Amino acid sequence: MTYDPATPAGQVRLLLNDTNPDSYVFQDDEINAFLTLEGDVVKLAAAQAIETNASNEALASKVLRTPTVSTDGAKLADALRKHAQSLREQHAAVVDDDGFVFDVIDFPTGSPYAELTEHPAYYGY
């Protein structure tokens, strides 16, 4: 498995804090699958990976208490889901729903660039 933050897969790993080669949570092909599922959008792929990890954590780590250790899988899963939502919000702040950005330009009446919303004969063409 690899970690190169210059690549989309490496950037996904960076955002989900899966950068230690001795303890990767996801295999390279799983990271690439998240990218494919999310249209190669790094933040969305990372969010999906984080949510998958949260679900795994919630299923595996219920609540455990010993005299020296305490874990709560549900709280950890909730924190991970909030992080995933934050990544989705960051992405949405940059790109609208269909991935395109546009502006409406209002040209004055009579401008040669004004949109012809009526039949061209109306304008004497």
C-alpha positions in Angstrom: 0.0 0.0 0.0 1.1 3.5 -0.7 0.8 7.0 0.7 1.6 9.9 -1.6 -0.2 13.2 -0.8 0.4 14.4 -4.3 -2.1 11.9 -5.7 -5.9 11.9 -5.2 -5.7 8.6 -3.3 -3.0 10.0 -1.0 -5.1 13.1 -0.4 -8.0 10.9 0.6 -5.7 9.1 3.0 -4.5 12.5 4.4 -8.1 13.7 5.0 -9.1 10.6 6.8 -5.8 10.3 8.7 -4.9 7.0 7.2 -1.3 7.8 6.6 0.7 5.3 8.7 1.8 2.4 6.5 2.1 0.2 9.5 -1.6 0.5 10.3 -3.6 1.5 7.2 -7.3 1.2 7.7 -8.1 0.9 4.0 -6.3 -0.9 1.1 -5.3 1.1 -2.0 -8.0 -0.5 -4.0 -10.6 0.5 -1.4 -9.4 4.1 -1.5 -9.6 4.0 -5.3 -13.1 2.6 -5.1 -14.2 5.5 -2.8 -12.8 7.9 -5.5 -14.7 6.1 -8.2 -17.9 6.1 -6.2 -17.6 9.8 -5.6 -16.7 10.9 -9.1 -13.0 11.4 -8.3 -13.8 14.2 -5.8 -11.2 13.8 -3.1 -13.2 15.4 -0.2 -16.3 13.4 -1.0 -14.3 10.2 -1.3 -12.6 10.9 2.0 -16.0 11.6 3.6 -17.4 8.3 2.3 -14.3 6.5 3.7 -14.7 8.2 7.1 -18.4 7.2 7.3 -17.5 3.6 6.4 -14.9 3.7 9.1 -17.4 5.1 11.5 -19.9 2.4 10.8 -17.2 -0.3 11.3 -16.2 1.4 14.5 -19.7 1.5 15.8 -20.3 -2.2 15.0 -17.0 -3.4 16.4 -16.3 -1.3 19.4 -19.5 -1.0 21.5 -18.6 0.4 24.9 -15.6 -1.1 26.7 -14.4 -0.2 30.2 -11.6 -1.8 32.1 -9.7 -0.3 35.1 -7.1 1.2 32.7 -9.0 1.6 29.4 -12.3 3.0 28.3 -13.7 3.2 24.7 -17.1 4.2 23.3 -17.6 3.2 19.7 -20.8 5.2 19.3 -19.1 8.4 20.4 -16.2 7.8 18.1 -18.5 6.9 15.2 -20.5 10.2 15.8 -17.3 12.2 15.8 -16.2 10.6 12.5 -19.6 11.2 10.9 -19.3 14.9 11.9 -15.9 15.0 10.2 -17.3 13.4 7.1 -20.2 16.0 7.0 -17.7 18.8 7.4 -15.8 17.6 4.3 -19.1 17.4 2.3 -19.9 21.0 3.4 -16.5 22.2 2.3 -17.0 20.6 -1.1 -20.5 22.1 -1.4 -19.2 25.5 -0.6 -17.0 25.4 -3.6 -19.2 23.7 -6.2 -22.9 23.8 -6.7 -25.0 20.6 -7.0 -24.3 19.9 -10.7 -20.6 20.9 -10.6 -21.0 24.1 -12.6 -20.8 27.7 -11.7 -22.6 30.4 -13.7 -23.5 34.1 -13.5 -26.5 35.9 -15.0 -25.5 39.0 -16.9 -28.2 41.7 -17.3 -27.6 43.6 -20.5 -29.6 46.9 -21.0 -32.6 46.8 -23.4 -31.6 47.4 -26.9 -28.0 46.0 -26.4 -26.8 43.9 -29.3 -25.9 41.3 -26.7 -29.4 41.2 -25.0 -31.0 37.8 -25.0 -33.7 37.5 -27.7 -36.6 36.0 -25.7 -39.2 36.9 -28.3 -39.5 35.8 -31.9 -36.8 37.5 -33.9 -39.4 39.2 -36.1 -40.4 41.2 -33.1 -37.0 43.0 -33.2 -37.3 43.6 -36.9 -34.7 41.0 -38.0 
